[in-house]
Amino acid sequence: MTRPNPNTTQPKSGLGIGAIAGAALVAGFGIWLAFGDKLSEHSAVSPALAGAAAAQFSPEQRSAIEGIVKEYLIENPEILFEVQSALESKLAKEEAERTKSLVSSHAKDIYRSPGAPVAGNPDGDITVVEFFDYNCGYCKRGLSDIAKLIESDDRVRVVFKEYPILREESEQAARVALAAGIQGKYWEVHRDMMATRGLVNEAVGLKIAEKHGLDLEKLKADMKGPVVQGELDRVKDLTKTLSINGTPHFLIGDRAIGGAPENLHEMLAKHVAELRKEGCSYC
């Protein structure tokens, strides 16, 4: 997923979170459960004291506990992976519940906003929503998967949310695409801009629009008009509400996909199939 500041260093996956969580877990809860007998050998701490949540330890007792924890973690490093896995599962579950609640509360703005561009079947039974930026490399990589979904499923409806967060030129391109939509050529212009290598800006967008036979004078006027501005403002407000801060970001029912994984088409098709089977009242 591409974020607004390309210089921001993202946390690397690994043991960092798991190690901290593992040590805290062992020190806080596991001491009395796993080390009760050892603790008695190293200090005068009673089982009751070792298991008390608010226990106060002397420096000697703390030193003994730290030594036991360190020894245990060195002898059993796999516990860090187990704790990390449990933490990631817990966070994923919490995020899924949060997404479900937010989507339910703002379903109309997400799936049925009248000004949002649509591709595929406009009356489709399941809607896929994409938040994207024309200068986002991952968004460009996902274009073929979106096109494949539209071509292979004549019942799917795809809603595009123009979210130009990376640079000024991205907003220029978004305005071209939305103005092209007023002339009924959104998908054609969108697809060609997404397929463009390098920087996508107003000049690139206008050249593509001209290729598709659009009225350029009208398009330029519409780019500055209230319809285009209104859609950009609505999407900006929606991303703040949903805490979406990177592109691409996909919503299918109450499920979310952040970024463009290599198996994006398979993931989208799977969610669409499941929602058809389970039913979705708003997508």
Stockholm file with secondary structure:
# STOCKHOLM 1.0

chainA/1-283         MTRPNPNTTQPKSGLGIGAIAGAALVAGFGIWLAFGDKLSEHSAVSPALAGAAAAQFSPEQRSAIEGIVKEYLIENPEILFEVQSALESKLAKEEAERTKSLVSSHAKDIYRSPGAPVAGNPDGDITVVEFFDYNCGYCKRGLSDIAKLIESDDRVRVVFKEYPILREESEQAARVALAAGIQGKYWEVHRDMMATRGLVNEAVGLKIAEKHGLDLEKLKADMKGPVVQGELDRVKDLTKTLSINGTPHFLIGDRAIGGAPENLHEMLAKHVAELRKEGCSYC
#=GR chainA/1-283 SS CBCSCTTCCCCCSSSHHHHHHHHHHIIIIIHHHHSHHHHHHHSSCCHHHHHCTTCCCCHHHHHHHHHHHHHHHHHCTHHHHHHHHHHHHHHHHHHHHHHHHHHHHTHHHHHCCTTSCEEECTTCSEEEEEEECTTCHHHHHHHHHHHHHHHHCTTEEEEEEECCCSCHHHHHHHHHHHHHHHTTCHHHHHHHHHTCCSCCCHHHHHHHHHHTTCCHHHHHHHHTSHHHHHHHHHHHHHHHHHTCCSBCEEEETTEEEESCCTTHHHHHHHHHHHHHHHCCSCC
#=GC SS_cons         CBCSCTTCCCCCSSSHHHHHHHHHHIIIIIHHHHSHHHHHHHSSCCHHHHHCTTCCCCHHHHHHHHHHHHHHHHHCTHHHHHHHHHHHHHHHHHHHHHHHHHHHHTHHHHHCCTTSCEEECTTCSEEEEEEECTTCHHHHHHHHHHHHHHHHCTTEEEEEEECCCSCHHHHHHHHHHHHHHHTTCHHHHHHHHHTCCSCCCHHHHHHHHHHTTCCHHHHHHHHTSHHHHHHHHHHHHHHHHHTCCSBCEEEETTEEEESCCTTHHHHHHHHHHHHHHHCCSCC
//
